[in-house]
Amino acid sequence: MSYYQLIMIERQIVQSIHRLKDKFPVLAVTGPRQSGKSTLLKKIFPTYRYISLEDPDNREFAESDPKGFLKLYSEQVILDEIQRIPNLFSYIQSKVDESKIMGQYILSGSQNFHLVEKITQSLAGRVALFKLLPLDFKELAHHQLLPSRYIDLMLKGFYPAMYDRQIDPTDFYSNYIQTYVQRDISQLINIQDLNLFKTFIQLCAGRSGQILNLSALANECGISQPTVKSWLSILESSFIIFQLQPYFQNFNKRVIKTAKLYFYDTGLLCFLLRIRDAHALMTSDYKGALFENMIIAEFQKQNYHNYLHQDFYFWRDSNGNEVDLLIPNESGFDIFEIKASETILKQQFKGLEYLENIAQGSVTKKTLIYGGEESQIRTNYSINAWHDLQN
């Protein structure tokens, strides 16, 4: 058993999966390729039969005789890459409606678009849906795998294989992109020029942490705006990127109403930006955007892994006043500024103070997350060292 197989049991999402297994007939775990879904499910459900629908024989059986397939695999079954057989979902619905057995099927898939689409159509109300993303800070720290420098962490990224097999990031991510484009993309849409799609991904990488300008992206890539929207949707559905939506409440000011673009994994992002070592990252113009991306993605990962159901936003007005992260709560919202600097400077609180002044008592907490080592509690602010997000 590899070291990573041992730590998979410690993934934070396990508690929520076990808690809901006896409340829903179907559980579905989605997430990017290589995030550890199959290993996780086989470890936490050792009595379940594991059936991969990537296997041609299994896939042919399920496609040609779905009733016979589900008669053979009738209970306590993990069906991996379930999105490969879209017609199977309606048969699973009939099966679980008849049996009334909780935890009867565990479904897994890496293409969120097809999986969620079929769940919405066939299994609504019958399924608990989970997202397993690459490793988060807490999972790494629990096993003494969190680097002391955030630069090293951003370069290496968060995919489990990086910590299991000690793969060089360039080797891992070059193969990841090649496999992703040739395998997953070809299954989702018909793209004639796969190299153009790779260029599109790289252009998205250069816009990480920025307001998404569809027109500029289309012009630079040489494609139409509808194609940009379609390709962004594909990148989102396969867990390469996500969009952070703006907070619309006006506060008597004109606000930006366009989303910002982020990547789930900074190792992949560094690879796409051709940043290969710590020196290149330290001196890169992208350093601040990469740090912000890492922190925003960490909030997303902890949200999904702990099944918190939180909503995240940013806020910016037309004059350039901005808050990097806004999290609503029952009393208003918490706001966060994210800075890669290892030094705490007065001007870093400017955006937080501005929004608090115009928000009419809605701000419940102001936090600076920075690249330094020491967390502090001040009279008007919380200051979090980057690594303390695990707490």
N, C-alpha and C positions, 0 to 999 in steps of 0.2 A: 504493500500500500504506500503510495507516495505521500509526501508531507502535505501536499495540497488536498488530497482526498481526506486526510485527517481534519484539516481545518474547515472543510466544506460544511461539516456538521455545525460549525459555529457561525454560519451565516445568519445575520440578524433576522432574515425573513422567515426562518424556520419556525419561530414561535407563532407567528400569525398563521402560517400554513397549518400547523397542528391545531390551533385554536378553531379554525373554520372547517377542518376536515369532516367533523361530525355534524355540521350545520348545512352543508350543500352536497348534492349528489355528484357534482363535478367541480374539480379544481383545475384551473388553467394557469400555467406559469409561462410567461413570455419574456423576451429579453434578447439582446444581441447574441450572435454566434460567439462561442468561446467565453460566455459569462459564467458557465458552470451549471447550467440548468439540468442536464442529463445526470451528471455526477451527483448533484444535490438530491434529486428525486430518487435515484437508486439507493442512496445512502439513508435517507430518512423514511423511505417506504420499502424496507428490505423484503417484505412478504408479497409485494406487488410484482406481477409479471411485467417485464419491460419489453415493449415492442416498438422498434424504430421503423417509421414509415419512409425513411430514406432507403431501407432495404428493398430492392426491386421485387422480391418474392412477396414480402408483406404488403407492399403497395399494390401489386397486381391482385392479390387476394381481396384486399379491402375495396378496391375499385370494382372488381367484377362480381363480387358476392358480399356486399356489406352486411346483409343479415347473417350469413354464415360466419363471417369474420367476427361479428359481435356476439354470436352464439358461442363461438369457441373462446373468445376473450370477453366474458360476460360480467366479471366482477374483479375488483382490486387489480386494475390494469393501468399501466403508464403507457400512453400512446404519444410517442415523441415525433416531432415534426408533423403534427396533425394537419397543418394547413395544406399539406401536399394532397390530401383527399377531401376536398370541400364537401362532397356529397355525404360524407360520413356523419356530419354534425346532426342532420335531421334524424338519422337512425339512432344516434346516441340519445337525442331528446326522447324519442319513443321508448327507448330502453329504460331510461332512468325514471320516466313518468310512470311506467308500469311497475318497476321494482320498488320504488320509494327508498332505495338504499342510499345512505349518505356516504360520501367518499368513494363512490363506485368507480369513477374514472378520474384519472389524473392526466390532463392534456398538457403538452408542451410544444412550443413553436418559437421560431426566431424571426418570423415575418409578422409583425404586429398588425399590419393592415388586414391581411386575409384572416388571421386568427380572430381578431376583435370583430370584424365584419360578420363572420359566421356565428360567433357567439351572440352577437346582437340579434341576428336573424333567428337563430334556432334555440339558443340556450339561455336567453334572458331570464333572470330570476332563479336559474338552476345552477349557476356557476359563480364561484369566487375567483376573481382574476388577480394575479400577482405579477409584478415586474421584477425580475432579477437582473440587476445591472452589474457592471464590473465592481470590484471590491471597493468598499468605502473606508474612510479613515479609521473608524472604530474597529472594523474587522482586521485591518492591517495592524493596528496598534495592539490589539489583543494577543497577537502572535508575534510581537516584536519585529514586525516587518515594515513599520512606518519609518521612512528615512528621517534623519535629523534635519536635512535641508529640503525645502520644498522644491528647489530646482531639480534635485535628483528624482523626486517623486513625479514631477510634471513630465520629465523626459521618459521615465520608465513606463508611466501609465498605470492602469489599474486592472488589466486583464489577468485572470488567475494564472495563466500559463507563464507569465513573466516571473512569477514567484515560485512556481512549481518546477519549471524546467530550466530556469536561468538562461532564457533566450535573450540574445542581443535585441534591443528594441527595433533596430533597423530591419533585422531579419524577420522578426515577428510581424511587424506592421506592413512591410512590403508584401509578404505572403497573404496577410489578412485582406488587404485592399484587392489584390489580384483575385483571390478566391471570392470575395464579396461581389466584385463587379461581374466576373464571369459566371458565377453560379446563381447568386441571389437576384441580381438585377435582371438577368436573362429570364428568370422565372416570373418576375413581377411585370415587366413591360418589355416591349419590343424596341430596343435601341439599336439602330443600325451601326452607329459609331461609338464603340465602347471607350475608345480613347478620349472622345469628346466628353463623355460622362466623367471620366477620371479628371479631366481638366476642370469640369464643373465642381467636383468635390474640392479640388485644390483652391479654386476661387472662393468657395464657401469658407475654407479654412482661413483665408486672408481677411475674412469679414467677421470672424469670431468676436463676440462682444459688441458688435456694431448694430445700429439700426439697419434693418433689412430693406435694401433698395432693389426692388425687383427689376426695374428698368435698367439700372446700371449693371446688374448681374447679367441680364439678358444680352445687353450690348457687348459686354466684355467677352462673354462666352460665344456670342454669335448665334444665339437661339432666341425663340420668341418668349414673351412673358408667360403665356399659358404653359409652355414647356418648362420654364423655370419653376412655376408652381407645382407642376406634376413631379418634377425631379426632386424638389424639396420635400414633397409628400412621401416619396419613396425613401429618401434619406431618413426622414422621421420615423417611418413605419418599420425600418430595419435598425433603429436605435443608433444611428450614426450622429444625428443632430437632434436638437430640440429648440423650440422657440419660447422665449420668455415674453409674455404679453405685457403691454403697458397698463398701468393703473389709470382708469379713465376719470375718476372724480376730479372735478375741474379746479376747485379752490379759487375760483375767479381768475384763473390764468389759462392761457391756451396750452394744451398739453399734447405731447406726441402720441399718436395713436397707431404706430407701427411697431411690430415686434422686433426683438433683438435675437440674434442667432448665436447658438452655443453648440459645442460638441460634448458628447457624454464622456469622452476620454481624451485627456491631454497628451498621452503618449502618441495616439493616432494623430492628434492635431499637430504636435511637433514634427512628426514624420512628414505630414503633408506640407508643412511650412519649410521643410528641408533643414530643420534644426536638429543636429545630430549629437551635440555634446554640451556640457555645462557652460563652457566659455561662450559658445555661440548663443546659448539661451540667455545668459547674464547680460550680454551686450546687444541682444536683439531688440528692435523696436516693438516686437510683439510680447515682450516680457510681461508688461502690465495686463494686457488682454488675456494672456495665458493664465496668469494668476487668478484674475477675475473669473475666467471660465472654469478653472479647477474648483473654486469655492462655490460658484452657482451650481455646478454639477454635483458637488458634494451634498448640498441641500436637497437636490433632486433624489440622489441615491438614498440618503437617510429617510426621506419621505416615503419612498416606495418600499424600502427594506423593512421599515418599522410600521408600515401600513397606517400612516398618519392622516392621509387624505387632506393635506394642506394645499393651499393655492399660493403661487409665487408670482410676483410682478416686479417690474421696475417702474420708476416715475421720472419723467423729464418734461420740462415745459419748453416753449418755443424760444426762450432766451438762453437755453443751455443749462439751466439749473437741473440737477439730476440726483437721484438716489439709486444706487445699484440694485438693491433688493428691498422689497416691501412684502411683508407677510401679514395678511389680515387676521384679526382675532376677535373675540366677542366684545372687546372694549374699544377697538380701533384698529391699529396696526403697528407692528414693529418695523423699524427701518434700519438698513445696514449700508455702510460704505465699505468698499473692498479696495485695499491698496497693497501692492507688492512691496512697498518700501519697508525696510526693517526699522525705520525710525518713525516715531509718532510726531506729527507736525500739526500745528494749529489749523492750517488751511484744509486739512483732510476732513474736518468736521463741518465745512461750509455748507455742503448740500444737505446734511442732516438738520442743521440749524434752520436753513431756509425753509425746508418743508415743514418743520415743526411750527414755525412762525405763521405759516399760512393755513395750516391744517386744523386750526380751531379746536385744539385739545384732543385730536384723534390719535396722535403719536403716543404709544404706550412705552416704547423703549427705543433708545438710539445706541447702535453698536458699530464700532469700527473693527473690521477684521483686517489684520495686516500681516506682513511677512516676517515680523519679529518673533522673539521667543517668550516674551513675558505678557501674560494677561493681567489686566487691571480693572478695578471697579472705581470709577471716579464719580463725583457728585452728579454730573449730568449725563454721563456716558458709561457704557461698558466697552472695554477694549479687549478683543480676543486675539491671542496669537493663533496663527493658522491651524496649528496642530491640535488646539484645544476644541475644535469643532467635533472631535470624537466624544466629548464628555456630555 
